[in-house]
């Protein structure tokens, strides 16, 4: 994740706009005078994990048209060539370059350096900081399209083959009717839905497998992997990501200070004023 203000991203777009006069290729979805917006440009700036809705596309295009109208008017009146704009663009370019340097040379390396042993050690030395704010249940959940299929799965899971083999068999054959599968996830009463699943999960014993539970989403078979009451210590797996984030913040600060010191040693740095000399900044 990039760690620089959104303003600089916007300014960077202005820089690229000014540098590239060649028309983009692709399906044109909007035009303002000689400037065009293509479907490919929208996709490049959208969330690649899902297709944008028609309403999101409409909003994107409207924003682009408005911004393009304003920018072309500003350019026609010479605002884009002002000294103030040039200074802001230069400063934005500088800050973006710094941010990219820190991201690749400091922050990313700091986060990658955190080991599993360090996470475990932090968890063990801060036991009072990781307690459940609400009742939690750890479950493995299999969902099927029919009750008979779910019943068959449960029978296999309780037999000699066991849960793991049953899951492997049903997941490898799409004709067996498994809709979805989630392994070793933590749920609270507010996050486990449909609501009837919580009632079933709460009375299961450790590693006990439920009968198929009929819901509007399908037939659920759940396996309980642990219960954690409010106020009790949660397992490491529940807070591992939080611990990594804590350690990452500390490690980034450490690496940043080390990196700055390396740069000071690498380059010639001179201060041309005394900190007690207020006249250097216009003082009397």
C-alpha positions in Angstrom: 0.0 0.0 0.0 1.4 3.4 -1.0 1.9 5.9 1.7 1.5 9.3 0.2 -1.4 11.8 0.1 -4.0 11.5 -2.6 -3.2 15.1 -3.7 0.1 13.9 -5.1 -1.6 11.1 -7.1 -3.9 13.7 -8.7 -1.0 16.0 -9.4 0.9 13.0 -11.0 -2.0 12.5 -13.3 -1.7 16.2 -14.4 2.0 15.6 -15.1 1.3 12.5 -17.2 -1.5 14.4 -19.0 0.8 17.2 -20.0 3.6 14.9 -21.1 1.6 12.6 -23.3 -0.1 14.1 -26.4 -0.7 10.7 -28.2 -4.3 9.7 -28.1 -5.0 6.5 -26.1 -6.1 3.4 -28.0 -9.3 1.5 -27.2 -13.1 1.9 -27.1 -13.9 5.6 -26.6 -16.7 6.2 -24.0 -16.4 10.0 -23.7 -14.8 13.0 -25.5 -14.1 16.6 -24.7 -12.8 18.4 -27.7 -9.7 16.5 -28.7 -9.3 14.5 -25.5 -10.9 11.1 -25.1 -11.7 8.7 -22.3 -11.6 5.0 -23.2 -13.0 1.9 -21.5 -9.5 0.6 -21.0 -8.5 3.8 -19.1 -11.4 3.3 -16.8 -10.5 -0.4 -16.2 -6.9 0.6 -15.4 -8.0 2.9 -12.7 -10.7 0.7 -11.2 -10.7 -2.2 -8.7 -9.5 -5.1 -10.8 -11.1 -7.7 -8.5 -14.6 -6.9 -9.8 -16.4 -5.4 -12.8 -17.6 -1.9 -12.1 -21.4 -1.5 -12.2 -23.2 0.7 -14.8 -23.8 3.3 -12.1 -20.1 3.4 -11.2 -19.1 3.7 -14.8 -21.6 6.6 -15.3 -20.1 8.4 -12.2 -16.6 7.8 -13.4 -17.3 9.2 -16.9 -19.2 12.2 -15.5 -16.2 13.0 -13.2 -13.8 12.7 -16.0 -15.8 15.0 -18.3 -16.1 17.6 -15.5 -12.4 17.5 -14.7 -11.5 17.7 -18.4 -13.8 20.7 -19.0 -12.2 22.5 -16.0 -8.6 21.6 -17.0 -9.1 22.6 -20.6 -10.5 26.0 -19.4 -7.6 26.4 -17.0 -5.1 25.6 -19.8 -6.8 28.0 -22.2 -6.5 30.8 -19.7 -2.8 30.0 -19.0 -3.2 28.7 -15.4 -1.4 25.5 -16.2 1.7 27.4 -17.2 1.9 29.6 -14.2 5.0 29.6 -12.0 2.9 28.5 -9.0 1.6 25.4 -10.9 5.2 24.6 -12.0 6.4 24.7 -8.4 3.5 22.5 -7.2 4.2 20.0 -10.0 7.9 19.9 -9.2 7.1 19.5 -5.5 4.6 16.7 -6.2 7.2 14.9 -8.4 9.7 15.2 -5.6 7.3 13.8 -3.0 6.2 11.0 -5.2 9.8 10.0 -5.9 10.5 10.1 -2.2 7.5 8.0 -1.4 8.4 5.4 -4.0 12.0 5.2 -2.7 10.8 4.7 0.9 8.2 2.2 -0.2 10.7 0.0 -2.0 13.9 0.6 0.1 12.5 0.9 3.6 8.8 0.0 4.3 8.4 -3.1 2.1 11.7 -4.5 3.3 10.8 -3.8 6.9 7.5 -5.7 6.7 9.1 -8.6 4.9 11.7 -9.0 7.6 9.2 -9.9 10.3 9.4 -13.6 11.1 6.9 -16.0 12.5 9.1 -16.4 15.6 8.9 -12.7 16.3 5.1 -12.7 16.0 4.9 -15.7 18.4 7.3 -14.0 20.9 5.3 -10.8 20.8 2.1 -12.7 21.5 3.6 -14.5 24.4 5.1 -11.4 26.0 1.8 -9.4 25.7 -0.8 -11.8 27.0 -3.1 -9.2 28.4 -3.5 -7.3 25.2 -5.2 -10.1 23.2 -8.6 -10.8 24.8 -11.9 -11.4 23.0 -14.3 -8.4 22.9 -17.2 -10.8 22.3 -17.8 -14.5 22.2 -16.0 -16.2 19.3 -16.2 -19.6 17.7 -13.7 -21.0 15.3 -15.4 -23.0 12.6 -14.8 -24.9 9.3 -17.9 -24.5 7.1 -19.1 -26.6 4.2 -22.2 -25.6 2.2 -24.1 -27.9 -0.1 -27.0 -27.5 -2.5 -29.1 -30.4 -1.2 -29.8 -32.0 2.1 -29.0 -35.5 1.0 -25.6 -34.4 -0.3 -24.8 -32.6 2.9 -25.9 -35.7 4.9 -23.6 -37.9 2.8 -20.7 -35.6 3.4 -21.3 -35.6 7.1 -21.4 -39.4 7.2 -18.0 -39.6 5.3 -16.5 -37.0 7.6 -17.5 -39.0 10.7 -16.2 -42.2 9.2 -12.7 -43.6 8.8 -11.8 -41.2 6.1 -12.4 -38.2 8.3 -13.2 -34.6 7.7 -10.1 -33.7 5.6 -10.6 -36.6 3.2 -14.3 -35.8 2.9 -13.6 -32.2 2.0 -10.9 -33.2 -0.5 -13.3 -35.6 -2.3 -16.2 -33.2 -2.5 -14.1 -30.2 -3.5 -12.4 -32.1 -6.3 -15.7 -33.2 -7.9 -18.1 -30.3 -8.8 -20.9 -32.8 -9.4 -21.0 -33.7 -5.7 -22.9 -30.5 -4.8 -20.5 -28.5 -2.6 -21.3 -24.8 -3.0 -18.6 -23.3 -0.9 -16.0 -24.1 1.8 -14.3 -22.0 4.4 -11.6 -23.4 6.6 -10.7 -22.4 10.2 -12.4 -19.0 10.4 -13.4 -17.1 13.5 -17.0 -15.9 13.9 -19.0 -13.9 16.4 -22.7 -13.9 16.7 -22.9 -10.8 14.6 -20.7 -12.2 11.8 -22.1 -15.7 11.5 -25.1 -15.8 9.3 -27.8 -16.9 8.7 -28.5 -16.5 12.5 -29.5 -20.1 13.1 -26.0 -21.2 12.5 -24.8 -19.5 15.7 -27.3 -21.5 17.8 -25.9 -24.8 16.3 -22.2 -23.8 16.5 -22.6 -22.7 20.2 -23.6 -26.2 21.4 -21.0 -28.1 19.4 -18.1 -29.7 21.2 -14.5 -29.4 20.0 -14.1 -31.1 16.5 -17.8 -32.1 16.6 -19.6 -32.0 13.3 -23.1 -30.7 13.0 -26.1 -32.2 11.2 -26.9 -30.3 8.0 -28.5 -26.9 8.8 -31.0 -25.7 6.2 -30.7 -22.0 5.3 -31.7 -19.8 2.4 -28.1 -20.1 1.2 -27.9 -23.9 1.2 -27.3 -26.7 3.6 -24.5 -26.0 6.1 -22.3 -28.6 7.8 -20.0 -27.0 10.3 -17.1 -28.3 12.4 -16.2 -26.6 15.6 -12.5 -25.9 16.2 -12.7 -23.9 19.5 -14.8 -21.5 21.5 -13.5 -18.3 23.2 -15.6 -16.4 25.6 -15.6 -12.7 26.0 -12.7 -11.5 28.1 -10.6 -14.7 27.5 -7.3 -14.8 25.6 -7.8 -15.4 21.9 -5.4 -17.7 20.0 -2.4 -16.4 18.1 -4.0 -17.2 14.7 -6.8 -14.7 15.5 -4.4 -11.8 16.2 -1.5 -12.7 14.0 -2.2 -10.0 11.4 -2.7 -7.4 14.1 0.7 -8.3 15.6 2.4 -8.1 12.3 1.0 -4.7 11.8 2.3 -3.6 15.2 5.7 -5.0 14.5 5.7 -3.5 11.0 5.1 0.0 12.4 8.0 -0.4 14.8 10.3 -1.9 12.2 9.4 0.8 9.6 10.5 3.5 12.1 13.7 1.7 12.9 14.5 1.1 9.2 13.7 4.7 8.3 16.1 6.1 10.9 18.8 3.7 9.8 18.2 4.6 6.1 18.4 8.3 6.8 21.7 7.8 8.7 23.1 5.8 5.8 22.3 8.6 3.5 23.9 11.2 5.8 27.0 9.0 5.8 26.9 8.6 2.0 26.5 12.2 1.1 28.0 15.5 2.1 25.7 17.5 4.3 26.4 21.0 5.5 24.3 23.3 7.6 25.0 27.0 6.8 23.4 28.4 9.9 23.5 28.1 13.6 20.3 26.9 15.4 20.7 29.8 17.7 21.0 32.3 14.8 17.4 33.5 14.4 18.4 35.9 11.6 18.8 33.0 9.2 15.0 32.9 9.1 14.3 36.6 9.1 14.4 37.0 12.9 15.7 40.1 14.6 
